[in-house]
Amino acid sequence: MYAFIDRPVASLRNSARFLLWAARGWADAARRGRCPPHALHRGFAAVQAQDMLSDFHIAMALMMRDARVPVAFAPLPCPRIAESEAILLALWHDLSRGDAARAHATLALLVERDAVAPAVTAMSAALAALAAAGFDISDFSSHIRHQENR
Protein backbone atom coordinates (compact mmCIF):
# COMPACT_ATOMS: atom_id res chain seq x y z
CA MET A 1 0.00 0.00 0.00
CA TYR A 2 2.69 2.48 0.97
CA ALA A 3 4.30 2.03 -2.42
CA PHE A 4 1.29 3.73 -4.01
CA ILE A 5 -0.23 6.16 -1.50
CA ASP A 6 -0.19 9.84 -2.46
CA ARG A 7 1.90 9.17 -5.54
CA PRO A 8 1.14 10.81 -8.84
CA VAL A 9 -1.17 8.76 -11.03
CA ALA A 10 1.28 9.50 -13.85
CA SER A 11 3.89 7.34 -12.08
CA LEU A 12 1.79 4.23 -12.70
CA ARG A 13 2.25 1.96 -15.67
CA ASN A 14 -0.72 1.66 -18.00
CA SER A 15 -2.07 -1.51 -16.37
CA ALA A 16 -2.30 0.09 -12.93
CA ARG A 17 -3.49 3.40 -14.36
CA PHE A 18 -6.29 1.54 -16.15
CA LEU A 19 -7.29 -0.31 -12.95
CA LEU A 20 -7.30 2.97 -11.03
CA TRP A 21 -9.41 4.68 -13.70
CA ALA A 22 -11.80 1.71 -13.68
CA ALA A 23 -12.13 1.74 -9.87
CA ARG A 24 -12.75 5.48 -9.78
CA GLY A 25 -15.24 5.18 -12.63
CA TRP A 26 -16.98 2.25 -10.97
CA ALA A 27 -17.31 4.14 -7.68
CA ASP A 28 -18.50 7.30 -9.45
CA ALA A 29 -21.14 5.39 -11.41
CA ALA A 30 -22.37 3.58 -8.28
CA ARG A 31 -22.52 6.86 -6.33
CA ARG A 32 -24.63 8.41 -9.10
CA GLY A 33 -26.98 5.40 -9.16
CA ARG A 34 -25.78 4.26 -12.59
CA CYS A 35 -24.90 0.71 -13.57
CA PRO A 36 -21.08 0.57 -13.26
CA PRO A 37 -20.51 -2.03 -16.02
CA HIS A 38 -22.66 -0.01 -18.41
CA ALA A 39 -20.81 3.20 -17.50
CA LEU A 40 -17.39 1.58 -18.01
CA HIS A 41 -18.05 -0.65 -21.02
CA ARG A 42 -16.83 1.76 -23.70
CA GLY A 43 -13.58 2.42 -21.84
CA PHE A 44 -12.91 -1.29 -21.41
CA ALA A 45 -13.79 -2.00 -25.04
CA ALA A 46 -11.49 0.79 -26.25
CA VAL A 47 -8.49 -1.14 -24.92
CA GLN A 48 -9.85 -4.60 -25.79
CA ALA A 49 -10.35 -5.39 -22.09
CA GLN A 50 -14.12 -5.92 -22.14
CA ASP A 51 -13.62 -9.59 -21.19
CA MET A 52 -12.48 -8.49 -17.73
CA LEU A 53 -15.41 -6.17 -17.03
CA SER A 54 -17.72 -8.71 -15.37
CA ASP A 55 -14.99 -10.02 -13.04
CA PHE A 56 -13.86 -6.47 -12.26
CA HIS A 57 -17.46 -5.53 -11.44
CA ILE A 58 -17.88 -8.56 -9.15
CA ALA A 59 -14.64 -7.73 -7.31
CA MET A 60 -15.61 -4.09 -6.82
CA ALA A 61 -19.17 -4.94 -5.77
CA LEU A 62 -17.92 -7.41 -3.16
CA MET A 63 -15.35 -4.98 -1.80
CA MET A 64 -17.88 -2.16 -1.55
CA ARG A 65 -20.87 -4.18 -0.32
CA ASP A 66 -18.95 -6.15 2.29
CA ALA A 67 -16.47 -3.47 3.39
CA ARG A 68 -15.53 -3.41 7.06
CA VAL A 69 -14.06 0.07 6.69
CA PRO A 70 -15.16 2.98 4.51
CA VAL A 71 -13.73 2.87 1.00
CA ALA A 72 -13.33 6.21 -0.74
CA PHE A 73 -12.12 6.97 -4.24
CA ALA A 74 -10.80 10.25 -5.56
CA PRO A 75 -12.56 11.95 -8.46
CA LEU A 76 -11.55 10.71 -11.92
CA PRO A 77 -9.28 13.67 -12.76
CA CYS A 78 -7.42 13.66 -9.42
CA PRO A 79 -3.66 13.49 -10.12
CA ARG A 80 -2.79 11.70 -6.84
CA ILE A 81 -3.53 8.22 -5.50
CA ALA A 82 -5.79 8.23 -2.43
CA GLU A 83 -5.43 5.85 0.53
CA SER A 84 -8.22 3.43 -0.41
CA GLU A 85 -6.95 3.43 -3.98
CA ALA A 86 -3.43 2.63 -2.79
CA ILE A 87 -4.73 -0.36 -0.85
CA LEU A 88 -6.66 -1.58 -3.88
CA LEU A 89 -3.63 -1.15 -6.16
CA ALA A 90 -1.51 -3.08 -3.66
CA LEU A 91 -4.05 -5.93 -3.77
CA TRP A 92 -3.98 -5.99 -7.58
CA HIS A 93 -0.18 -5.86 -7.47
CA ASP A 94 0.05 -8.78 -5.01
CA LEU A 95 -2.23 -10.88 -7.18
CA SER A 96 -0.33 -9.96 -10.34
CA ARG A 97 2.82 -11.30 -8.68
CA GLY A 98 1.10 -14.53 -7.65
CA ASP A 99 0.89 -13.63 -3.96
CA ALA A 100 -2.70 -14.69 -3.34
CA ALA A 101 -1.98 -15.41 0.34
CA ARG A 102 -1.00 -11.79 0.94
CA ALA A 103 -4.07 -10.57 -0.95
CA HIS A 104 -6.28 -12.89 1.13
CA ALA A 105 -4.74 -11.56 4.36
CA THR A 106 -5.19 -7.94 3.32
CA LEU A 107 -8.75 -8.45 2.11
CA ALA A 108 -9.63 -10.23 5.37
CA LEU A 109 -8.95 -6.91 7.12
CA LEU A 110 -11.06 -4.94 4.67
CA VAL A 111 -14.14 -7.04 3.90
CA GLU A 112 -16.35 -9.59 5.60
CA ARG A 113 -14.88 -13.08 5.67
CA ASP A 114 -17.39 -14.57 3.22
CA ALA A 115 -16.37 -12.01 0.57
CA VAL A 116 -12.60 -12.63 0.68
CA ALA A 117 -12.30 -15.75 -1.49
CA PRO A 118 -14.84 -14.63 -4.12
CA ALA A 119 -13.16 -11.21 -4.35
CA VAL A 120 -9.72 -12.79 -4.82
CA THR A 121 -11.14 -15.13 -7.46
CA ALA A 122 -12.79 -12.26 -9.34
CA MET A 123 -9.68 -10.08 -9.11
CA SER A 124 -7.45 -12.90 -10.35
CA ALA A 125 -9.75 -13.56 -13.30
CA ALA A 126 -9.87 -9.84 -14.11
CA LEU A 127 -6.06 -9.67 -14.08
CA ALA A 128 -5.83 -12.67 -16.40
CA ALA A 129 -8.20 -10.95 -18.83
CA LEU A 130 -6.22 -7.71 -18.56
CA ALA A 131 -3.04 -9.60 -19.44
CA ALA A 132 -4.85 -11.32 -22.32
CA ALA A 133 -5.78 -7.85 -23.60
CA GLY A 134 -2.07 -7.10 -23.89
CA PHE A 135 -1.40 -5.20 -20.69
CA ASP A 136 1.84 -5.83 -18.79
CA ILE A 137 0.73 -6.72 -15.27
CA SER A 138 4.19 -7.67 -14.01
CA ASP A 139 4.95 -4.23 -12.56
CA PHE A 140 2.47 -1.51 -11.70
CA SER A 141 4.75 1.46 -11.25
CA SER A 142 7.49 3.08 -13.19
CA HIS A 143 10.04 5.65 -12.19
CA ILE A 144 10.30 6.64 -15.84
CA ARG A 145 7.22 8.00 -17.55
CA HIS A 146 6.53 6.31 -20.84
CA GLN A 147 3.91 7.34 -23.33
CA GLU A 148 3.12 3.74 -24.20
CA ASN A 149 4.05 1.07 -21.70
CA ARG A 150 1.03 -1.13 -22.16
URRA-V986986 format. One record per helix or strand. SS is the DSSP state (@ for helix, = for strand). FROM is the first residue (numbers start at 1). TO is the last residue. If there is no record, write none. Layout:
ss=SS from=FROM to=TO
ss=SS from=FROM to=TO
This chain:
ss== from=8 to=8
ss=@ from=9 to=11
ss== from=12 to=12
ss=@ from=14 to=31
ss=@ from=36 to=46
ss=@ from=50 to=65
ss== from=67 to=67
ss== from=80 to=80
ss=@ from=83 to=96
ss=@ from=100 to=110
ss== from=111 to=111
ss=@ from=113 to=132
ss== from=141 to=141
